[in-house]
Amino acid sequence: MKRCSNCHRPALFSLVGIISTLGVSKRLQKSSPAILFCDACLQELCQRICSDAFSEAVNSAYTELNQRLRERVAASNAQQKSVWDDGASE
């Protein structure tokens, strides 16, 4: 299991930064290594980001991914319950 880079709890998300040059032909771009975060530490990071635009962008992506993760877990739990219920009736 991968661990949060901040608190060492189980990680749920990774954050990768991409930095690009602007205003030059043949744009230069570099991405950072992935940094792992648990839900609580990523929420804290979103609250501490200084730039409003960057904070909104990261928070929006986090919110969407968190919602998708919750939906996936709920669907998986419903599927497991269905298999369990079908097996119990046999």
C-alpha positions as CSV (number, residue, x, y, z in Angstrom):
1,M,0.0,0.0,0.0
2,K,1.3,3.4,-0.9
3,R,1.5,6.0,1.9
4,C,0.8,9.8,2.1
5,S,4.0,11.8,1.7
6,N,2.9,14.0,4.5
7,C,1.4,11.9,7.3
8,H,2.1,8.3,6.1
9,R,-1.6,7.2,6.2
10,P,-2.8,5.2,3.1
11,A,-2.6,7.5,0.0
12,L,-5.7,8.0,-2.1
13,F,-4.4,10.6,-4.5
14,S,-1.2,11.7,-6.3
15,L,-0.4,15.2,-7.4
16,V,1.9,15.9,-10.3
17,G,2.9,19.4,-11.3
18,I,3.5,20.4,-14.9
19,I,5.4,23.6,-15.6
20,S,5.4,25.0,-19.1
21,T,7.0,28.0,-20.8
22,L,4.7,30.5,-22.5
23,G,5.3,32.9,-25.3
24,V,8.1,30.9,-26.9
25,S,7.9,28.7,-30.0
26,K,8.5,25.1,-29.2
27,R,7.2,25.2,-25.7
28,L,9.3,23.6,-23.0
29,Q,7.4,21.5,-20.4
30,K,8.5,19.4,-17.4
31,S,6.4,17.4,-14.9
32,S,7.3,16.7,-11.4
33,P,7.4,13.2,-9.8
34,A,4.1,12.2,-8.3
35,I,3.5,13.2,-4.7
36,L,1.1,11.0,-2.7
37,F,-1.6,12.3,-0.4
38,C,-4.3,11.0,1.8
39,D,-7.7,12.7,1.6
40,A,-7.1,14.9,4.7
41,C,-3.7,16.1,3.6
42,L,-4.9,16.9,0.1
43,Q,-7.8,18.9,1.6
44,E,-5.3,20.8,3.8
45,L,-3.0,21.5,0.8
46,C,-6.0,22.9,-1.2
47,Q,-6.8,25.3,1.7
48,R,-3.2,26.5,2.0
49,I,-2.4,27.2,-1.7
50,C,-1.7,30.9,-2.0
51,S,-2.9,31.6,-5.6
52,D,-6.6,31.8,-5.9
53,A,-6.6,30.6,-9.5
54,F,-4.3,27.6,-8.7
55,S,-6.3,26.8,-5.6
56,E,-9.5,26.8,-7.5
57,A,-8.0,24.6,-10.3
58,V,-6.5,22.0,-7.8
59,N,-9.7,22.0,-5.6
60,S,-11.9,21.5,-8.7
61,A,-9.9,18.5,-9.9
62,Y,-9.7,17.1,-6.3
63,T,-13.5,17.5,-5.8
64,E,-14.3,15.7,-9.1
65,L,-11.9,12.9,-8.5
66,N,-13.1,12.4,-4.9
67,Q,-16.7,12.2,-6.2
68,R,-15.7,9.7,-8.8
69,L,-13.9,7.6,-6.2
70,R,-16.9,7.7,-3.9
71,E,-19.2,6.6,-6.8
72,R,-16.8,3.8,-7.7
73,V,-16.6,2.5,-4.1
74,A,-20.4,2.7,-3.8
75,A,-20.9,0.7,-7.1
76,S,-18.3,-1.9,-6.0
77,N,-20.0,-2.2,-2.6
78,A,-23.4,-2.6,-4.3
79,Q,-22.1,-5.2,-6.7
80,Q,-20.5,-7.2,-3.8
81,K,-23.8,-7.0,-1.9
82,S,-25.7,-8.2,-4.9
83,V,-23.3,-11.2,-5.3
84,W,-23.6,-11.9,-1.6
85,D,-27.5,-11.7,-1.7
86,D,-27.6,-13.9,-4.8
87,G,-25.4,-16.5,-3.2
88,A,-27.4,-16.5,0.0
89,S,-30.6,-17.3,-1.8
90,E,-29.2,-20.5,-3.4
